[in-house]
Each structure stands twice: as C-alpha cells, then as structure tokens.
C-alpha cells in the first residue's frame, strides 16, 4: 500500500543547525556534519523507495526561503508551516495520511538509519496496523510511523527536547485510544559530540556511500 516519508529539516545558513554539537566542534564542523547526515538519511530513504515504488518522500523545510536550496535534492520540498514542533508534526502527519494513507516522520540527524528499518516500519504498519516509533537514546524519538488518525493534542501537548518526550507521547497516545506503539531499536540522534561517536558505532556493516562519507569525516576529526 502507498505511503509517504516526511523528513523535517532546517536549511543551513537560514537557521542555526546542530547548536549543541557546535558547542563541542564549532559552527563550521557542526554544519558540515549536518550536511553529511542529510545526505546519509537521503540515501537510506532512496534505497527504501527503490523497493517500495508506491511510496513518496518529501523534505519538509522550516524556512520558505529554503525550499529551493540545492541541499534538498531528489525529493519534493514542502513547507513545514508555522507553529511549534508538535503542531507542525500534527499537520504533516494528518496531511500525509490523508494524501497517501500512511506516513513516516523523520529528522535528518540519525544518519545510522537503514533501509531495513524502514522496511520493518512498513511491515508492522501493514501486518499489525500499529503505530511504530524509533526511540532515541536521549528519551525522545527519531521516527514515527502510522496509518491511523492521531488527535492533534497528542502531538501538541507532548513535551519535546526533554528526557521524558517519548514517555509523554506514548502516554498521550494511550489516553487518546491510539494503542501501544511497536518500538524499533533505540538509536542515538546526534546533538552532541558523544552522540556523534555513538551514531558512528551504530552504523550498519554495509553503509551506503553517503554513510561511509560521514564515517570517514568523523574518523578524520582531530
């Protein structure tokens, strides 16, 4: 069945990116990581789309001025729209489910994601009709997938960027009758230098060329 993947991104040069990582590595290196991570995530999603040809992928860009930035290649670009993160995700998820039947929301700071994980998300949504969440090791989440309606307050009333984000989200899902999610393996989404080290350790044994480029860049850091 058809579906869509939304990758939520900020455009370097128009918005600050990876500010906590910049405190460890400097602004230029943090931006360099972000660009490499974008390409790594893009490569993994493209691999998935080669098999699931009825799925689509979109860059959801925070800044309207960033919609035509050369960084956002291969996939169609759409504006995230105004509002806080929860409101943006509520709107994107609702629209993509209405348009495509199924929606997966991703960020661009988990470069160790694999196409096998995306196929697992697809399988769970098809076979078990359950929402799927990828837990982040800091208490948040790096992926959300589903095909069921999610009441907007589940998104908008969840507290983000705190260690309790995932627990908060799943509790609100239960209260709304959405059901218990299927949890993928935890991954480190990259906010700090420590996260970056762990993300490289979590890379698949057969990385895409874009993932390998990021691995090589990290190994060359001094």
Secondary structure, DSSP 8 states (H G I E B T S, - for coil): --EEEEEEE--BTTB---HHHHHHH-HHHHHHHHHHHHHHHHHHHHHHHHH-TTEEEEEEES-GGGTT-TTS-SSEEEE--SS-HHHHHHHHHHHHHHHHS-EEEE-SS-TT--HHHHHHHHHHHHHT---EEEEBTTSSEEEEEESS---HHHHHTS--SSTTHHHHHHHHHHHTT----EE---B---SSHHHHHHHHHTS-TT--HHHHHHHHHHHT--
